[in-house]
């Protein structure tokens, strides 16, 4: 199964009591469905996967599959610290309607997560998964980086179809493109590397930025695909400060605040994450205005 285009790792809206706000999720999906997105990633890092129970991941997957457009792919984040738990959640997400699963590297025993451990982990998950598997490399959070050679070995498995690389390392992306099969879906997961990675050959992107600027991210992708490099660069550069704000500077609380300022239903982050202060809210609004996301 090929994964291409722009997919946001959608936020999980919570109400003030910390429960999932299903009405808010439905409202967000209704708006996102009109923007040209290729699909959605449920329970990714920006969906606060670390704060979700397995039952919540399955329920979110079922709801998003119900509300997404038929042609959109729904990908569920199912990585857990043990191979056993990852397999269990992968099967539950598939039963709930996921088209694919996105499996983050185990990280608690980071020093032991070398190539052999990762290869066996992912091969066992892929053997047991009813749906295709995407590898997920996000060293910012896991402190584990999958080397291109490890990815290339895993790409030989018939049920491992791609990788989301959020390292932001363009040299690593070049290495991945050079050693992986041409039909292996290499997706960039870092907004700062988005323009360069797609121009080099990445077939799509899973971006926090696409939550708040879905049309613009889709347009950048289309411009690169049509060879309009200057126009793609101009638009992408305008979005860089927004990407920085909702990832590096303010993280998930900033992403949710930005969505609320743009008329979506961001909700609050789940504790222990904190909501933005008043000055941070004002600074964020100014960034959105400068990027022409708020008129």
Buried (B, 14 or more C-beta within 10 A) or exposed (E): BEBBBBBBBBBBBBEEEEEBBBEBBBBBBEBBBEBBBBBBBBBBBBBBBEBBEBEBBBBBBBBBBEBBEEEBBBBBBBBBEEBEBBBBBBBBBBEBBBBBBBBBBBBEEBEEBEBEBBBEBBBBBBEBBEBBBBBBBBBBEBEBBBBBEBBBBBBEBEBBBBBBBBBBBBEBBBBBBEBBEEEBBBBBBBBBBBBBBBBBEBBBBBBBBBBBBBBBBBBBBBBBEEEBEEBBBEBBEBBBBBBBBBBEBBBBBBBBBBBBBBEBBBBBBBEEBEBBEEEBBEBBBEBBEEBEBBE
